[in-house]
Amino acid sequence: SLEPDKVSEMEMEQAKEKNVFRNVYYALEDEKERLVFEYTAGFNGKEELPAGEIAKKLKIHPSKVSRIRKKIDKMFRDRGI
């Protein structure tokens, strides 16, 4: 049967995504960008928050949160996710 292969393929995919997550995280330039990433993705034990909440929490303008999120999206796309 094909089932066991499917499972390992899925696990490989998840492992790759975890890896990409970490790579993108460490490729970010400063702490604010990393925090936006953490709150957007619920990464490193942070809770997922909407952009407006992230802006308030980090005391930055909502448009900056959007800019950082766009940058992060592009980094994922560049890595094939």
C-alpha positions, 0 to 999 in steps of 0.5 A: 500500500502507498500509505506509509510513503504518504506519511513520510512525505508529509513529515518531510514537508513539515520538517522542511517548512519548520526549517524554512520558518527558522531560516526566515526568522534568523534572516530577519534584520532586527528584533522588531521584525523577529517579534512581528514574525513571532506574533504573526506566526505564533512562533517561539511560544508567542500568541498569534495576534492581528496586525493592529495588536502587534503594532500596539504591543511593539509601539510601531505604526500599523503600516510598519507591521504591514511592511514587515509582514510583506517582507516576511511573505516574500522571504517565504516565497523566495524559499518556495513556501 
